[in-house]
Amino acid sequence: MLTIFSEQLEAAVGKVKIQKPVIDYLEFSPKDPDLDEDKYGHLLEIYDFNSSLKTDDLMKIFVPSV
């Protein structure tokens, strides 16, 4: 199977060398996010709003009028 794949790959892009990975990517697990309230407390995530709304429409809701 690998031979067929490498032949097709070489036919498409030229000579290639296939190496086994050094890192086992199946063992990967992402770090827990750093959600420090002091650092990110000013951010607000909003979602599930109508796609017809524009940024200005949303800003009018959250920014007090002057």
N, C-alpha and C positions, 0 to 999 in steps of 0.2 A: 504494500500500500504506500509506504513512504517513498519507494522507488518511483512509482507512477506519479506521485505528487511532485517529487523533485524534478522528474523529467518534464512535466508540464510547466513547472515554475521556470526551469532553465530555458524552455522553448519560448516563454513569454518575456523573460527579463534578462537572460544570459546566465553565465556561470554563477552558481550560488554554493554556499557552504552552510550546512545546517548543523547547529550545535545544540546540545541539551542545555536547558536553562540551569543557571547556577542557583537561582532562588526558587523556592517552591511557592509559587503564587497562589496555590490553593489554600495555603496556610494564612494568607493575608486576612487581617481584620483591621478595619479602620479605627483610629483613635477616637475616643469620646470627644465631642466638640467642646471647646472652651467657651462656655456661655456665661462668662462672668457678668453679673448684673451691673457692676460699676462700669465695666468696659462697653457693654452693649445695651444698657438699659434704655438708651435713647432710640433704639430701633423698634419699628413696629412692622410686623408681617401681616399683610392682608391678602386674602385670596377668595376665590369663588364669587367675584363680582362680575357683573355683566361685561362682556368683551367690547361692547360699544362705548364704554366709558373711556375717557382719555385721562392722561396724567393730571391735567388741569382740573378736571371734574373731581378727581379723588383728592387733590390738594385743597380744594375749596371746603371739603368736609373736615379736614384735619387742621388747617391753618386758620386761626381766627382772623376775621376781616378787620381791616384797619380803618 
